[in-house]
Amino acid sequence: QVQLVESGGGLVQPGGSLRLSCAASGNRLTFYTMGWYRQAPGKQRELVARITSGGSTSYADSVKGRFTISRDNAKNTVYLEMNNLKPEDTGVYCCNVLAGTTAIGSWGQGTQVTVSS
């Protein structure tokens, strides 16, 4: 089973940028669809970005045009580039293996992103 470790979060001002990483071990990610999720305080976890094994991407409307998901199969890592961050982007960000749009892997601890002035 694949283990996922997220990193790269932090405190950033509105309009700032962050790059999150999701490093995998235990199995190769090459043939998996991967997703980044966000859980804001008091809200349910939501899928914000998705990338297929072939590199096709899709995004939640709330992040479209600001976030970019990518993958480096050689490094067994998935990334989330976040630009023009807004306070409503605050939350814990986790990655997971997807079947369609459903997470099927084990959840890691995630990485906290806080957007505040």
N, C-alpha and C positions, 0 to 999 in steps of 0.2 A: 504494500500500500504506500502511496506517495505521502510524504510529509512536506508541509508547506510552512515557510517562515517569511513573514512580511517585515519590511523595514522601510525607513525613509520618511516617516511621519515627523511632525513637529508643529511648532507654533509659527504662524506666518500672518502677515498683515493682509487685509483685503487687497486684491490685485496681484498678490504674489504668486509664486510657483513652487511646486514640490514635485519630486520624482520618487514614486514608490517602487519597491522591488519585491518580488515574490519568488524566493528561491526554493527549489524542490530537491528532495532527496528520496531515495528508496525506489524510484522509478523514473523513467524518462517521460517528459511532458510532450514529446514530439507529436504524438498522434491524438492528443487530447484537446478539446475545446476548453478554454480557461476563462474565468470571469473574475472581475473585481466587484466586491460588494461594499456597501457603506451602511453603517448603523448609526444614525443620529440619536442623540439623547431622547429617550421617551418614544422612539419610533421603531418600526420594524426594519429589519435588514432589507436593503434593496439592491438589486443588480444594477450597476452603473455602467459597466463596460464588459464587452465579451469579444474574444478572438478565437477563431476556429484554427484547426491544425493547418489549414491552407492560408491563413493570414487574413481572412475576411473579418471585419470588425463591425460592431454595432454598439450604440450608446443610448442611455436614458436621455430623454429630452432635456432634462435639467442640466446635463453636462455636455451636451453635443456642441462641438465647436470649441470647447475649452479643454477637454480631456482627450488624451490619446493613449490607447492600449497598444502594446507591442510585445514581441517575444523574441528571445534569443535561444534557440534550441541547443546551440553548442554549450551555452552556459546553464541550460535547464532553468531559465528564469523568465518571468513575465513582468512587465513594467507598466506603470500607469503614470504618464506625464500629465500634471495638472497645472493649468495656467489660469490667470485671471480668477483666482480663488475668491469665493464669496463666503460670508459667515455661515450661510446655509450648507456649505460643504463640510462643515465641522462634523466629525464622527470618527468611529473606528472603522478602518478599512481592512478588509480581509480578501484573500483570493481563494479560489476553489476550482476544482475540476467540475465541468458541466456535462450533463446529458441534456441537450437542447438548452433550456434556460433554467434547469434545475441543478442545484449543487448536489454532488454525489460523494464528495470526499469528506475527509475529516477537517474540521475548522482549526486553524491556528489561532494564536493570540491576537493577531491583527496589529495594526500600527495606528496610533492616535494622530489625527489631523485636527488642529484647532486654528480656525481663521478668525482673528480678532485684532482690533487696533488697540 
